[in-house]
């Protein structure tokens, strides 16, 4: 029987239109914009200025604290200016405008496709290399990976979970990485195990990717330390707490982190970036991005340099369809609509979804009919209808008291609501306000 989490969940149409599309390397852009904040935590501090020449892989902004990440140039050329530009959130962010001149890499970076399996590095060396390379979680959260590999005092990792679920509809970049970069991925997993000093790793993959399950099963057949765990297709199976529950049976308490039950979760793209960082001395300067949609001429999985304009990806997939109603950074459940395609690909850009007008239009919000469907599908056991109400009325103490910060923003509530109420939108606003109140209280 396939494993899954028990509480809540929905089954949106999968629409994996690009699942059979091999990864293609996107041509170098003419220019890039590389933000200094592409991660959870403090923005990185600029090390270069207007007029400086930079190479691919060169450190251009140093992490601004423990929870932060280094930023490297993804291209070689001249810094045109250091200024603000809009990112996918719609807010202006500081970064580097770079005019691309050629493709000269920093010395010491191995750009070959040759597999490097063996390593003798100890835990600290691996973590230091991951930190230096600016590796963050590529599943969307963008939490600095080196921080996740250093559990708080009194806590110890017991098991590593590799998230190959990719439960978000339409997105297929992780799927292709598991098929095309499986050997490198497995080395990355072993490096993560060494860094955490754990003896067991599980790769969780939903059963709608049988080719990836079979491929990784063959490659790990002789390795008892790593196993592949097929999972039932159910959204949001890829949530950290849901994946931990499904694979290990352990339940992360309210307000706690996965490490509280001895688990550390890493996305497959992150594990591949760890391989590049440790075995190839290659910083995180590119990633695989899915470009897809029902009207898209050529749904694709593209290997893209960080900072590349989103419009370049859309052009490579056949251009913007005439019936386009919305362009989303990410998937349809957790992604966010963007107001312009003149924004950069960042470390957290997993996909670009182009929705036709018919699917993009929101229905008029109606009164809540007290059906409790949103409660039934919430994988965190929350009451979304109530959290929306208290967020709308700005009753922050009740929002906090009813665990609004536990919301993983999966969108299952909004998806299932027959009254078309924008539950997640209000809960996101409430989370932001309550989060600020909690931080100010601690200060």
ABEGO torsion letter per residue (X at the ends): XBBBBABEEBBBBAGBAAAABBBBBBBBBABBBBBABABBEBBBBBABBBGBBBBBGBBABBBAEABBBBBBBABBEBBABBBBBBBAAGBBBBBBBBBBABBBBBBGBBABABBBABBABBAAAAAAAAAAAGBBBAAGAGBBAAAAABBBBGBBBABBBBBAAGABBGBAAAAAAAAAAAAAAAAAAAAAAAAAGBABBBBBBBAABAAAAAAAAAAAAABAABBBBBBBBBOBAABAAAAAAAAAGBBBBBGBBAAAAGBBBBBAAAAAAAAAAAAAGBBBABBBBBBBEAABABBBBBBBBBGBBAAAAAAAAGEBBAABABBBBEBAAABBBBABAABBBBAABABBBBBBAAAABBBBBBBBAGAGAAAAABAAGBBAAAAAAAAAAGBAAAAAAAGAAABAGAGAAAAABAAGBBAAAAAAAAAAAAAAAAAAAAX
